[in-house]
Amino acid sequence: MSKNLIIYYSRKGQNYVNGRIESLTKGNTEICAEFIQKAVGGDLFEVETVNGYSSDYHACTAEAKTEYENNTRPELKAYLKDISGYDNIFICGPCWCGTYPMAVFSLIESLNFQGKNVMPLMTHEGSGLGRSMQDINRICKGAVIKTGLAVHGADASKSEQAVTKWAKESLNV
């Protein structure tokens, strides 16, 4: 039986939701990652930075933009050293500056994706997958990159059916 890993970065607290700032007790991407786990099983790995981002939404977006423009790789609280025990890797994150947060790249750039199936998921407020698919194709050398899924962040809590369908189809379950 194949083994699944669900890597995700998610932001709790202040988020942009349908044109306004709201405080979320659970981030949109975390909700989707849990839907994937419920649908197909697997281990969850949350990407967490050593130095947290500002709790203020606008300050956080400025920090994210600076990281993106400087191609920064923030230090993480924990790293995966080896994913050889997994067949399928879901990479989930919010769309920041048109792609994953730089913290996701801090993790995945050091991993060997040879022979893995990779399924990108991105939560967003209007930008869809952005250029995340191109970035995943560039970074995950030797992997089979499956069709990505864009989930409108404001609808994350209502996306279980769509996420389940996509995750199962991605694994041919």
Beta strands, then each sheet from edge to edge (+ up, - down):
strand 1: 4-8
strand 2: 13-17
strand 3: 20-24
strand 4: 43-46
strand 5: 88-94
strand 6: 117-124
strand 7: 144-145
strand 8: 149-152
sheet 1: 4+ 1+ 5+ 6+ 7+
sheet 2: 4+ 1+ 5+ 6+ 8+
sheet 3: 2+ 3-
end
